[in-house]
């Protein structure tokens, strides 16, 4: 889940800002809007990883 979140963030940032520079605003907004979803998935993955660690 963490890796999927990081991929969504990276794709959203790179492709979204590239499309903004190319003046494709509607598509850019759609790609930039997946960035918060990526942050939520990354946070959820990191939290799940920390909570499922075995106690030492």
The 8 nearest C-alpha neighbors of each residue, nearest first, counted from 0:
[[1, 44, 3, 2, 40, 4, 41, 43],
 [0, 2, 41, 44, 4, 3, 40, 5],
 [1, 3, 5, 4, 0, 6, 41, 44],
 [4, 2, 6, 0, 1, 5, 7, 40],
 [5, 3, 37, 41, 40, 7, 1, 2],
 [4, 6, 2, 8, 7, 3, 9, 37],
 [5, 7, 3, 9, 4, 8, 10, 2],
 [8, 6, 37, 4, 10, 5, 9, 11],
 [7, 9, 34, 5, 37, 11, 6, 10],
 [8, 10, 6, 12, 11, 7, 13, 5],
 [11, 9, 7, 13, 12, 8, 14, 6],
 [12, 10, 30, 31, 8, 15, 9, 14],
 [13, 11, 15, 9, 10, 14, 16, 8],
 [12, 14, 10, 15, 16, 11, 17, 9],
 [13, 15, 17, 11, 16, 10, 12, 18],
 [16, 14, 27, 30, 31, 18, 12, 11],
 [15, 17, 19, 18, 14, 13, 12, 20],
 [18, 16, 14, 20, 19, 15, 13, 21],
 [17, 19, 21, 27, 23, 15, 20, 16],
 [20, 18, 16, 22, 21, 17, 24, 27],
 [19, 21, 17, 18, 22, 16, 23, 24],
 [20, 22, 18, 19, 23, 17, 24, 16],
 [23, 21, 19, 20, 24, 18, 27, 17],
 [24, 22, 18, 21, 19, 25, 26, 27],
 [23, 25, 27, 22, 26, 19, 28, 18],
 [26, 24, 28, 27, 23, 29, 19, 22],
 [25, 27, 29, 28, 24, 23, 30, 18],
 [28, 26, 15, 24, 30, 18, 29, 25],
 [27, 29, 31, 25, 30, 26, 32, 24],
 [28, 30, 26, 32, 27, 31, 25, 33],
 [31, 29, 11, 15, 27, 32, 28, 33],
 [32, 30, 28, 11, 15, 33, 29, 34],
 [31, 33, 29, 30, 34, 28, 35, 11],
 [34, 32, 36, 31, 30, 35, 11, 37],
 [33, 35, 8, 37, 36, 32, 11, 31],
 [36, 34, 38, 37, 33, 39, 32, 8],
 [37, 35, 39, 33, 34, 38, 40, 4],
 [36, 38, 4, 34, 7, 40, 8, 35],
 [37, 39, 35, 41, 36, 40, 42, 4],
 [38, 40, 36, 42, 37, 41, 43, 35],
 [41, 39, 4, 43, 37, 42, 38, 44],
 [42, 40, 1, 4, 38, 44, 43, 39],
 [41, 43, 39, 45, 44, 40, 38, 46],
 [44, 42, 40, 46, 41, 45, 39, 47],
 [45, 43, 1, 0, 41, 47, 46, 42],
 [44, 46, 48, 42, 47, 43, 41, 49],
 [45, 47, 43, 49, 48, 44, 42, 50],
 [48, 46, 44, 50, 49, 45, 51, 43],
 [49, 47, 45, 51, 46, 50, 44, 52],
 [48, 50, 46, 47, 52, 51, 45, 44],
 [49, 51, 47, 48, 52, 46, 53, 45],
 [50, 52, 48, 49, 47, 53, 46, 54],
 [53, 51, 49, 50, 54, 48, 47, 55],
 [52, 54, 55, 51, 50, 49, 48, 47],
 [53, 55, 52, 51, 50, 49, 48, 47],
 [54, 53, 52, 51, 49, 50, 48, 47]]
